[in-house]
Amino acid sequence: MDITIGIVVITESNYFFETGLSALSDMQGKVIQHVTIDADINYKVIPSTPHPVYNEAKTKAIQFLNKRKDHIHVKIIQANSLARAATKIIHTPIEQQNSQLQIGMIYIDYSSSATDALTPQIIDQQLVDFYSQIKASDVPSYYSSFSVAAFTNPNSSKIRYQPMHYIECVLPTERPILQTELICLWMDFFEMSYANRRVKPVIKGVHDNMLGEQLVNLLSSRAGFNWLFFYFTGSIVSSLINYIESFTSQNDIPTLRGPSEHSLACGAMANWQLYQKPFIIVVTSGMIDEFKGTLANLREARAKGIIVCAENRASQWFAFQGTISKDEDTRDVLTAYRIPYVYMENIDNVQKDLLTAIELYDAEQGPVVLLVTQAVLDATNHINLSFPEPADNKFTSSYNSTTQANLDAVMDIINQGPEKLLWQCGPMEQDELELTLSIADRAGIALVDSLTYPGVVPKFYQGKRNPNYLGTLSIYGYTPRVYNFLHTNNKLNSTTEQCLFFLKSKLAQIATPFPEGRLERKLNIVQLTKKKEHIAPFTDYPLVMNYRSFLEYVDKHLAVADSLRTKRNRIITSLSDTPSDVINKLPKRPMSPNFFFAKLNGLIERLIIEHHYDYTGLFDVGRCGISAIRNLAKTRRGFSGWYGRALMGDALLATLGIAYTCPTNILAFIGDGAKGVVPDILPSLIENALAHPGKLKKNITIFYFLNGGHSVINTYQERILFKKTSRQMRLVNIQLPDWEENICGLKVKSQTLETFDHQMLASALLEPGRLNLFSVVVSHNNEGDGLSLATATGWQRDEATTRESVITQEPSSLIEA
């Protein structure tokens, strides 16, 4: 039976329509035997304009068509909109008897000023609506990558992105060029759609995928729909990605992309630490190496997720991008990292492999890596697999006699003295935080956060000042209040005067600025951890137990005398909460980090008090990330790139992963060093916004700090080793013009800041649905911010601070960042 291919032309321009008619007329002949036109505009059939390139394209097109035995009719349907065209197609009868209309190529002319405001996303949605109407009316159509072309004016937007449902074209002003382009578009469509016998004129759904079906079932059985999907595309994994993405879009599960595989791991890491969200990550062959040290960080955090990485058959001879061969075996690397994995080589073992994977997933030892061959990735058969109920891995509240004796001793310390108690807390659930704050208030305990868990104890909780919060204690970024609390007259307080608690902690080197010898001899230490092997050798009171159980025990047995509580609180409140260095008040240019962060903290505290401002902080590795952790009031726990491997750029990349899951505003603090070692996140952030339109209603502000060097290492060289700055610390900053753009309802503003504009920043931070990219020009200095203990008693400190001595420390105990 003959068919009629419908060519839809959306235009009100005679130039566009008549040029297309002239090109089609030149191809009419053996294959295209009959052309009918249903047009709303008055038109004329005019001959094509001769041109060497057009003549070549026409000749080759006719030669290709004349080799075919097909006989087709063409019906041209012209309308001023896709909606009007759909109406005409559905309700207009076909003239040719025994000929079925199949919608083929669509040409859209959106080059008039009336359509300039149409974004690719709007045009995409128009096409989705059009094809949905056509499908609902049982009109077949060739809906493919080649079936729609939209002609627009040149794009003047700062942000450009690829449309999903059409070919992007700029309307040529020269008629021969338009003729040639229209012929090329038609022939590409004809060859790849009509002439391809594998393609049928229907709107196809997503193909089945065996592994994808089981993975979404697995995650959904464990987390419902409260999980995330991340992917970086690749040919071999593209079908698996399509299947999972179809499932997540139907169930409102965020699907997020990034500029690299590493960025996916960072996003998964931040979401696990902050929101306990499990995840699936899919990457292509050989890309397990691209997760970098963040893979180890995921394992250390015991993050629950599945990482799918395509892999070759073990018997394959040096596969392209393969990591299992006679020369190497990535499984050995995973074993060395203590990363659980399953090698899924053939379909026959899929059920056994998946049951092993869920067993490893439930063991909570970090993400499970699936190394999957193409045979398994491409399998479409269904298997009936029931996942077992998850094992109960909850830590028991029982503990041995030694732990009980230590717990009793710890209660004596809390209830009877000493006068100074300081708790550094690890990550806490909401109820744990509330009980911690209650106990601290009733017992007069000072609370600190850390470089790895900034804001885990916030300075402001639910809009109110937390009086027990002192600041930050870590190898870098120590707060003067914390050190003034721990020292008197330039000497560390005795073990009878104070006790330090490290709770939910391995007491790793990053936790304090004290060398191991001082921790062992000069400090009284309580350490709580669930793993016995994580008890430090210098701990005085080891508690191997669950933190919640500890809090409940303390809460039940708390009996601090009012006089002791009053004395403890008086010590905490007596410590000045304002920076004493002069430079934080000096509005010089370039701004010092001290000045900028002192001003920014004042602004943030005012926003918290007056506007109920709430934010989640992301702090990258570097001087300004440290400065932000140390100096800025926090309202909740943030994400720190200093966790685990302390990888520069992880906090920046993690911004992509939490932009759509974070319940608050976002502030990110990124140094020029960190920015330079990872890709630009803006394109991926915009792409995610296109995929999840209307969901970025919060305010996201990213501060990039430009001081032209690796400041932490610079300070180490200058203040600790007394050496000059050298080339290894130098970075080059390139300042770009300010710009602003609106996209998908998101206002994007990029601006360089050389002075602190209080009014502008207040407005910028409070406006919802806005992404701020602020490049802050700052100088390098070694003054304060906990980068060097040499400045703890420097000349800029006021008398109150200089009377409170800070420990001295061997240079070898500082680590480079």
N, C-alpha and C positions, 0 to 999 in steps of 0.2 A: 504493500500500500504506500502510495506517495505521502510525503509529509510536507507540512508548511512550517518553515522556521520563522518565528517572529523576531524581527529586529525592532527593538524599542528605542525611540529617540526622544529624549527629554530636552526640549529647547523651545525658545520663542524667537530664535534667530534664523532668518532666511539664509544668511551666510553659512551657518553651520549645517542646516538641513540640506540645502541645495548642493553644498560641496560633497556631503555624504552620498546623495543621490547620484551625482556625476561619477563618483568612484565606483559605486555599485553597478551602474549602467555599463561601465567599461568591462566588468567581469561577467556580465550576463551572457549566457551561451549554452554550452553543452550540459553543464550541471545545473546552473541556476537558469531555469527555463522560463520562469514566470514570476513577475514582481507585481504585487498590489500595494496600494498606499492608502492608509487611513490617517489623514492629517487634519489637524484643527487650524492650521495656518494656510494662507494662500502662498503657493510656491510655484516655481518654474523649473522645468528640467533643462539644465544648461550643460554644455559640454565641459569636460575636465580641462584643466590648464596644463599644457605640455611642460614637462621638466624631465631631465635625464634620470634623476633618481626615481621619480614617480613612474616613468616609463619602464625602468628596470623592475620595480616592484610589481607593476601591473603584468608584465610579461611572465615573470616567475609565478605569479598567482594563477594566471590562466593556464600555464603549462601544468601546474600541479592539479588544478581542477579537471583539466581535460583527460588526465590519466584515470579518473574515477568513473565508475559506471552508474553513480547515483543520479537521480533526477529529483531536484527539490524545487519547491516553491518558496518564495520569500514574501512575507507580509510585513510591511513597514508600518509601525504604529507610532505616530507622533503625538505628544501631549506636552502640556506645560509643567506637569509634575508626575511623580511616580504614582501618587494616589489616583490621579486622573487616568493614567495609563492602565493601572490595575482594573479600574472600573470598565474601561473600554474592552480590555481583554476578556474579562469575565462575562460581559453582557452582549458583546457583538458576535453574531454568528459568523462562521467561516464560510467564505464564498465557495471554495473548491469542494465539490462533493467527494466523498471518500478520501479526504485529506485531513490529517490531524494536526492541529496547531501545537507547536512546541516552542516555548519561549527560549530564544537563543541569546544573541548579543544585545546588550543594553549600552547605548551611548548617552551620556548625560552632559549637557552644556550648562555649567554653572559659572559662566564667565561674566554675567551682568552684575552691576552694582547691587542689585536687589538680593543676590545670593552670596555676596562677599562674606557675610557673617556666618555662613554655614561651615562648621568645622568638619574635619574628617569623621569625627565621632557621630555627629548629627547625620551626615550622609550615610554612614554605615547603618545607623538605626533605621533610616528611611528604607534602605535596601532590605534589611531584615523584615520590616513590616510588609514591604511589597511582596517578597517571596513567600511570606506566611499566608498572605491573602491568596496568592496564586495556588499554593499547595492546598489550602482549604477548599478551593474550588475545583480541585482535581485537574488542573491544567499543568501538564508536565513542563519541566524547564531544565535547561543545562545551567546549573548553578555551580560555577567553578571559579578558580583564580583568574580565568581568562574571559569571563562572561560579561564583565562590567567595566567600562572606562568612563571616568568623570573628568571633564575639562574645566579648569578653573583659571582664574587670573594668577599671576606669580605670587607666591607666598611671601608675605613680608613679616610674618610672625617670627619671634625669636625662637620659639619652640616648634619643631617640626617632627612629625611622627608618621609612620606608615599606616594607611587605612587597612582595615581587615577584610573589606568586602568589595573593593574595586581597585582598578589600576589608576594611579594618579597621573594626570596629564595637565600640562599648561597649554592653553589654547594658542596655537600659532596664529600670527597675523598674516602670514604668507599662505595663500591658498594651496599652492603645490605641496607645501609641507603638511598641511592638514589633510589633503587628499591621500598622501603617502602614508601618514600615520593611521588614518582610518582603515586603509587597505591592510596594513600590517596587523592592526588589532583584529580585524575580521578574520584574516587567514590564520593567525595564532589560535583564535577561538575555534575556527572550523577544524583545524588540524588536531588540536588537543581535546576537542569535545566531540563533534559530530563524526569526524573521520576515525576517531579512536573507538574501536568496537568494545573496549572494556568499560567505556563510560556510557551510562544510560541517563536519559533525561528525567531524573528524579532528584528530590532534595534528600541527600543521604544523611543518616544519623551517624553516631560514633560506632565504630566497629567494636565487637567484643574483644576483651583482652583478659586472659586467664589470670595473669599475675596482678593486673590492676584491680580486678574484681576481688581477689583475695586480700590484697593490701588494704583496700578501703573497708572491707569487712573486718579485718584485724583491728585497725585503728578505731573503727566505730564501736567494736565490741568492748574496747577498753576505755574509750573517752567520749562516746557518743559522737556529737558533731563538734566537740571542743578540741579540735586539732588543726594543724596548719599543713599546707602543701607548698613546697618550694621546688623549683626545678630550673635547670639550665639545659637548653635544648641540645639535641644531637640526633643524627639520623636514626641510629639504632634504637633509641629510647623514645622517639617521637610518638609512636602509637600508644605506648604505655602512658605517656604524659597526656595525650588527648583523652584517654579513657578516664584517668583520675581527675583531670580538670573538668570534664563533663559532670562527674559525680559531685565535685566540690561546688561547682556553680549552682547545681540544683539544690544543694543543702546549705548554702550560705556559709561555706567554709572558706576562709581567705586563701587564695592562691597567689603567691608572691614570687616575683622574680628579682634578679639582681644582676650586676655587671660581670660577675664571676662566680665560680663555684664556691669560692671562699666566702663571698658575701652571704650565700645561703646558710652556711654554717654559722655565721655571726648572727643572722636573724633568728635562727633556731635557738642559738645559745641564749640570746637576750630574752626571748619569749619563754624559754624554760625557766630561766632564773627568776624572772619577774612574775610570770603568770602560770607556771607549771603546765604549759601547753605542749603536748606531744606533737610529733611531726613526721611527715614523709618528705624526704629529699630525693630527687631523681637527677642523676647526671650521666654523662655518656662515658665511653671507654677511656680508661686510664686516668680519669679525673679525680680519683680518690686522693691523689697526691696534691690536688689544688685546694684541699680543705686546710692545709697548712697546720700550724699548731692549734688551731681552733678545734680540730678533731680531738686532740688530747684534752682540751678544755671541756668539751662536751662529755668526755668520759669521766673527767674529774668531777664534773657537776652531776654525774649520774643522770644525764638527760635521757628521757625516754623517747625514742624515735626509730625510724627505719630509714637507712640510707641505701638507695639502690644505685649501683654503679655497673654499667655494662662491662662485660668481660669476655674474653675469647675462650674457646675450648682449650683444655690443657694440652690436647694432642695437636692443636693447630700450629703450623710452622711459622713462628715469629709474626704473629698477627699484628696488623696495623693498630697502633695505640694499645695493644695488649700489654698486660703486666704479669702474665703467667707464661713463662717460656723456659728454655734451657738455661738462660742467662739470669733470670730474676724470678721472684715470686712475691707478689704484694701481700700474700697471706702471711708470710714471715714478718713483714713490717707490722701488720695489724696485730699479730701475736705479741710482738715486742711492745707495742703500744697498749697492750691489754684491752684491745678493742674486740668485742665479740663479733663474729662474722659467720656467714653461711655461703658456701660456694654452690650455686644452683646451675649445674652443668647440663642436665638433660631433663626432659619432661617426665620421664618415668619416676623420678625421685621427688617431684614437686611437692607432693603431699607431705612426705617425710621431712623435706627441707623446710617447709612452711611451719610445721609443728615444732621443729628445732628453733626456728626464728622466734616464734611466740614464746617459747620457753626462755630463750635468752632475753627477750624484751621484758618479760615479767620478772627476771632476776634483778633488774634495776642496776645494772653495772655499766650503763652508758648506752649510746645508740647502737643498734645492730646493723652491720653492713651486710648487704646482700650483693654478692658478686654474681651477675646473671648473664648467661650466654644468650645469643640471639635467638636460638631455638625456643628458649623459655620466654623471652621477651615478646616474641611474635605469636605465641600460642593463643588460640582463641577458643579452645574447648572449655566447657564448664566442668568443674569438679565440685563434688559435695564434701565440703570440709567444715567440720565444727571445731571451733577453737575451745580448748578447755577453760574452765573458770580460772582467773588469775590466782596465783599462789599468794598467800598472806605473808608479806615480807615486813610487816610492822615490827618495829623494835620492841622487845618485851620490857616491861617496867621493872622486872626483877633484877637484882644485882647482888653481887657476892658480899661477903663480910668485910673485905677490904674497902670496897666502894662505900658500904654503909658507914664504916668508921670514918672515911674521908668526908662523907656527906654530913655526918654529925659534927666533925671538926669545922667544916665550912659554915654550918649553921651557927656555931659559936662565934666565928669571925663576923658573920653578918649581924648577929644579935648583940654581941658583947664588945666588939671593936676589932680592929683599930678604927680611928676616926676617918680614914680615907679609904674608901672602896671604889674601885673603878672597874666597870664591866665593858668589855669589848664583845659585842654580839655578832654572831654569824647571821645568815638569812633566817628570817622568822615568818611564820604564818601570822595572819591577822590577830588571832586569839593569843598567840605567844607574845606578840608585840604589846598588846593591851595589858597582859598580865605582867610583862617586864616593866612597863611604865608604872603600873600600880605598885609593884614591889619596890621599885626605885624611889618612888614618892614616899612610901611608908617607912623605908629604911634609910633614906638619905644617901642613896648610891649615885655616884656620877656615872654617866653613860657616854660612850664614844662610838663613832662609826669607824670605818677603815677605808683604805685605798681600794680594797677589793669589793667592799659592800657599802658604797657611799649612800647615806640616807637610810640605812637599815634601822637606825634610830634617828628620826628626823628632829630638826631644831623646832619645827612647827608641826604639831599634830592636830589634824582636824581644825586648822585655822588658829590654834592657840599655841603660845610659846611653851615649849617643854623645858621646865626649869632645871631638870637634871642633866640635860645635854651639855657636854663640855666642848666637843669638837671632834677632831680626827686624830687617831693614833695609828701610825704606820711607819715604815722605813723612810718614806718620803711624805711630805705634806702634813707633818705634825703641826698641831695647833698650839700657840703659846699658852692658852688656858690649860690645856692638858699637861704641858710640861711644867707650868707653874704650880699645878696641882701636885705633881710628883716630886718637886724639888723645893728645897729651902736653903737660902744662902749659898747658892751655887753647888749644892750637894744633893744627891739623890736621897730621899727620905729613907729611914731605916725600915727594915722588914717588920718592926713592931708598930710602925706608924701607918702603914698602908698595905693593901693587898690588891693585886691585879687579877681579874677574872677574864679568861678567854673562853667564851662559850660558843659551842658549835664550831670549833676551830681546831685546825691541825697545828696551830701556833707556828706557822711557817715564817721564814725570814722576813717576808713582807709585812707581817703583822705589827712589828715594833722596830724602832731604831736601835734597840739594844743588841749588842753582840752576845753570843751564847754564854760567854764567861760571866757577863754582868747579869744575865737572866738567871744563871745558876746560883751566883753568890750574893747578889745585891737586891734581889726582888723576891717577894712572896707571891707564888703563882698558883691559882686554881685553874685547871683546864678541864673542859667538858667536851667529850666527843663520843660518837657511837662506836668508833673503831678502836680497839685496844692498841693496834699497831700505830695509831696516830698520836698516842700520848708522848709528849716531848720528854727527853731525858732530864730536863731541868725543871719539870713540873713538880711542885710540892704537894699538891692535892689533886691527884688524877680522879676524874669522875667519868667512867665509861657507862653512859646512860643516855636516855632520850631527854632532850631539852625540855619538852613539855612536862615530863615526869619530874624533872628537877624543879621547874617553876611551881608545880603543884605542891611539891614537898616543902619548898621554901615558903610558899603562901600559907600552908597549913601550920608551919612551925615558926613563923615570923613573930618575934617578940622584942622589938627594938625599943629601948627606953626613950621617952620623949626628949630627955636631955641630950642623949647621944644623937638622935635624929636631928635635933635643932642645931647641934654643933656641926654635924656633917653638912647640913644645908647651908649654914653660915659660911663654911669654907668654900663651897661651890659658888655661892652668889658673890663672894668677895673678889673673885677673879674677874678682871676686866674683860669685857667682851668686845672691845674696840681695838683695832690695830694701832700699835704705838709707833710704827715707822713713819718718818716724815714724808717719804716719797709717795705714800698712798694718798697724800693730800695735795701733791704737786701736779698741776695740770700742764705738764710739759709735753712736747711733741718730739718724737713719737711718745705715746702714752706708755707709762710703765705698766706691767701686769698688775702691780700692787694698786695703782690708781684705778685702773679699769675695773678690777674685781671689787674694790672697796665701794666704788660708785654703783656697780651693778647689784651688789648685795643690798645696798641701801634701797635701791629701786625695787628689788624682788621682795624684800621684807615689807615695804609699803604696799605693794600689790597684794601680798598675802593678807595683810591686815585690813586694807580698805576695799579690796575687790575679791576676796576669797580665792586668790590665785592659787592654783594647784598645778604642779608640773612633775614630770619624770625626767631626770637628768641622765645624759649619756656623756661619759667622761673618757676621752681618749688618752693614750699613753703620751706623756710629754709634760713640759713645764706648765702650760696653761690648763691642761686637764687636772694636774695636781692643784693648781691655784683655785680652780673652780670647786673641786672637792673640799678644799680646806677653807675657803672664804665665803662660799655661798650658802645661805640658809636653804635647807631642803624640806620638802613637805612629805616625802615618801622615799622609798628605796629606789635607787637608780641603777644603771648598768655601767660597769667599769671595765675598760679595756685592760686594766692592770690584773684582772683575774687570771690565774693560771700562768700561761706563757708570757703575759704582758706584751701582746702583739699590737704594734702601732697600726692604726686603721680599723681595728675590730669594732670600736664603738661607733665610728662613722658608718661602717657598713651595716651595723646592727640597726641604725636608724631606719633603714628600709624595712626591716623585719617587724618593727614595733609601731610604725606609723599608723597601721590599720588595726592594731590590737590594743594599743595603749589607751586607757580611759581618760587620760589627762592631756594637758598641753605638754609639749616636748621641748627641752632645751639641750642642745648638743654642743660640746666644747672640744674643738679639734685643732690641734697645732698644725703648722705648715708641714712639719715632718711627717705626721700621720696622714695628712691629706695627700702628700706626694707619693706614698707607697701603695695606695689602692686606687682603683678607678673612680671616676666621677660618679656620684650616686644620683645626680639629678635626672639623667635620662631614665634610669630604672624607676625612680620615684614617680616620675610623670607617667611612665608606662603602667605602673601599678594603679595609678589614679584613673587611667583610662579603663582599666579592667574592673575597677570598683568605683564607678562614678558616684559622686555625692557623699562618699564615706569619710572624706578628709575634712571634717568640720572643725577639727581642733586647730590650735596654733602650733606650728612647728618652726622653731628658730634654731638655725645652725650657725654658731660662731666659729669662723676660721681665723686663727691668730697667726699673723704674719710678722715674725721677727727675724727671719732670715737665718735661722740656725737651729741646731739640736741643743736646746737650752740646758736640759738636765745634764748631758755629758759635758757641755761647756762649763757649767758651774762646778762639776766634779774636777775638771782640769784646772780651773782658775782658783777656786777656793780651797780645795783639798790637796791638790798636787802642786799648786802654785806655778802652773804653766800657762802659756799664752794660748789664745784661741788659734786654731789651725784649720786648714781646709776641710778636714773631716767633719767639722761641725757646720760648715757653711751650706745654706740653702738659697735658692734664687726664687724670689716672689715676683710674679708678673701681675700687675693690677689691671683689671679690665673695666670698661665703662659700666656705670650703673644701668640697670634695666629693670623693667617691670612687665609682666604678662599675666593674663588671666586664661586659665585652661581648666576645663571640667569643673568649673565652679571654684577652683583653687586659685587664689591670688599669689603669684610668685614674684618676689622682689629681691633683687641682688644689689647690694650696696656696700661700698667701702666706707669704713668708719675710721676717721683719724682723730676725732674728738668724741667725748661722751655727751650725747644729746639726750638728756633725761626725758624730755617731752616726747621726742620722736620714738625712743625705745619703749616707753610706756605704752604708746599707741600700738606700736608694732607687736608687742608681746601679748596684748589683750585682744587683738582682732581675730575672731574665729575664721576658719577657712583660709588661712594665710600661711605661706611658706616663706620665711625670711632666710636669706643667705647673706650673712654679714661677714665681710672680711675686715678684721680689726687689725690695724697697723699698730704694733707694740714694739717696744725696745727689749733688748736682753739685759737682765741684771742678775745679781746673785744675792739680792737683799730679801731675806725672809722667805715665806712660803714653804718653810720646812725642807728646802732643798739641801741646805748645808747647816750643820749644827754650829758652824763657825759664826753664823749671824745671830744665834739665839741670844747672845748678850752683847750685840753690837751697839755702836754709839747711838743709833736711832731709837733704841728702846727707852721707854720712860722709866722712872725710878721704880715703879711698882713691878715692872717686868724684870729689870736688872737685879732686883733684890731676890727674885725667884730664879734660881740658877737652873740651867739646863745641863743635862749630862754631856760629858765629852765622849768621843767615840773614835775608835781607830779607823783611819781611812779605808782599810781593807774590808771593813764591814759594810761599806756602802756598795750597792750594786749599780752597774750602769743600766740605763734604760734606753 
